[in-house]
């Protein structure tokens, strides 16, 4: 048996991107989508990712401005098992990850050079790993076959409040004073 030919293949990558942006003097926007798909040289070493992004920034009037940035992604990756050549082909082991990252801000320029800003956001990540080791593999035979599912979740929050004051004294002295909470 030619094990090298059994466990390897010609690798291939596909990637597609689409983005749209535009706006006016008061409103800017950008939306994008990305698809990435990789079939690894070793069989069962695949990686697929979908990513979407949206950015909006709006100057409401001379004082107030707000913005929102959001990114969502979905990843599915195969976990190449270690072991004999036949086990590399028979073991089913993959991970799926979902992530949503959102940040928003509201900013006010109270007087010239004095800017107050509030940032809020969150990062929500969820991952699931599924694994199946059949009895046709050495380890699977010793274990009587084995299936497992593990999950991981993480949720982070952001709250920032800052006040920034930029001013000049004469033309030779520039000052930037920042105070904030995070």
N, C-alpha and C positions, 0 to 999 in steps of 0.2 A: 504494500500500500504506500502510495506517495502522500505522506502526511502533510508535507508542505503545500501541495496543491489542494488538499482537503480543507486546510484551515485558512488559506490566504485567497485573496481575490484581487482584482483591479480596484483600487480605491477611487472614489468619485466624490466631488463636492459640487453642490448646486447652491447658488446664493442669488437672491432677488431682492431688490430694494425699490421702494416707491416712496416719494416724499412730495408734499405740497406745502408751499409757504407763501405768505403774502401779507397784505394788510394796508393800512392807511397811516397817516401821521399819528393817529391816536390808538390804533389797534394793530398788533402784530400777531400772527399765528403761524404755526408749523405743525404738520402732522406727518408721521412717517410709519412705514411698515417694513419689516425685514423678515425674510425666510431664509434659513440656512439649513442645509441637509448634507451630512457627510456620511458616506459609507466607507468605513475604515478598511485598510488593507487586510487586517485580520477579520475573519467572519465574526459576526455578533459584536462588532465594535462600532455601532452606529451612533450618530449624534444628530438630533433635530432640534431647531430652535425657531420660535416665532416671537417677534418683538414688535410692539406698537408703542408709539410715542406721540404725545400731544402737548404743545406749549402754547400758551396764550398770555399776552401782556396787553393791558388796556389802560391808557391814560384817560381817566374819567373827566378830569378838569385840571386846572393849573395846580391844584393841591394834591389830589388823590390819584393813586395808581395801584392796580392789582395785577396779579399774575398767577397762573396755574401751570404746573409741569407735572405730567403723569406718564409713567412708563409701565407697561404690562408685558410680561414675558412668560413663555411656556417652553420648557426644555424636556426632552425625552432622550436619555442616554443609556446605552447598553453597557453593562459592566462586564468586561472580559474576564472570565474565570481563569484562575491559575490551575494547572494540572496537566493531564495528558491530552493529547490531540483530540481524542474522541469526546472527552468531557467538555472541551471548548465549544463543540458543536451542539451538544445535547442540553447543556445547562441554560435555563432561561432566567436572566438576571438583568433587570433594568430599573432605572430611576426616573421619576417624573417630578419636575419642580415647577411651581407656579409662583410668580412674584408680581406684586402690585406696589409701586412706589409713587406716592403723590405728595407734592409740596405746593403750598399756596402762600401768597403774601399780600399784605395790604400796607401801602406806604403813603405817608403824608408829608409834604414839604410845608411845614408850618410857617416859616419865614425863609427867606433866601439863605441857603446853606444849612438849615436845621431840618433834618429828616428823621421822622419816627417811622419804625417799620416793625411789623409783626409777621413772623413766619410760623406756619403750622404745617405738619406733615406726618406721614406714616409710611412704614415699610412692612408689608405683609408678605411673608414667605411660607410656603407649604411644600413639603417634599414627601414622596412616597417611594419606597423601594420594594419591589416584588422580586422574589427569588424562588426558583423551583429547581431542585436537583433530583433527577430521576434515579431509579434503582439500577439503571443500565450503566451508571458511573461507579467507580470504586467507592468514593465517599458516600454516594447515595445508597449504594448497596449496604454499606456498614450501618447507615442511619435508618434504613428501611424507607428510603425516599425522604425528601425534606422540602417543605414549602414554608416560606416566611414572608411577612409583610411588616415593614417598619415605617413609621411616620414621624416627621419632625415639623414643628411649627414655630415660627418666630414672628412677633409683632412688636415693632419699635415705633415710638411716637416722638415727635419733635414739636417743641414750642420755644420760640425765641422772640424776644422783644428788645429792640435796640433804638437808641437815639444817637444820631451822628451830627456833629456840627463842624462844618468847614468854613473857615474865614481867614482873611488876610489882614495883617497890620502893616500898613505901608505896602510897598511892592516886594519888599525883601523878606517878610516873615509870613509863612503860611502855616496855619494850624488846622489840625484834624482831631477832634475830641470825640471819643466813642464810649458809650456806656451801654451795658446790656445785660440780659438775663437769658440763660439757656437751660 
